[in-house]
Amino acid sequence: MPAQPEITRRDLSSRSKEIMDAVLGGESFIVTRDGRQIGELIPLRRGRRFVPRSEFAAMSRTASNVSLEAFRADQDATAEQETDDPCAR
């Protein structure tokens, strides 16, 4: 793993847009002040939000079967079954 480039606190302040764009592009930096490392700027790890249809279909083929009757019974057993008007309370 390559060493992260060091930037000074002053660089971070004066070149913030450039540095943040680099972080957005996947770069990481060590921030220094008075020659001492004080922090690290790293990109956030974002989970994948989209699953391709083919991958979903492949996962579905190996999933266990679900009994709809048992699923509904579990829901009915755990959900509150109030029939009164909540606005009337």
Stockholm file with secondary structure:
# STOCKHOLM 1.0

chainA/1-89         MPAQPEITRRDLSSRSKEIMDAVLGGESFIVTRDGRQIGELIPLRRGRRFVPRSEFAAMSRTASNVSLEAFRADQDATAEQETDDPCAR
#=GR chainA/1-89 SS CCCCCEEEHHHHHHTHHHHHHHHHTTCCEEEEETTEEEEEECCCCCCCCCCCHHHHHHHHHHSCCCCHHHHHHHHHHHSCCCCSCGGGC
#=GC SS_cons        CCCCCEEEHHHHHHTHHHHHHHHHTTCCEEEEETTEEEEEECCCCCCCCCCCHHHHHHHHHHSCCCCHHHHHHHHHHHSCCCCSCGGGC
//
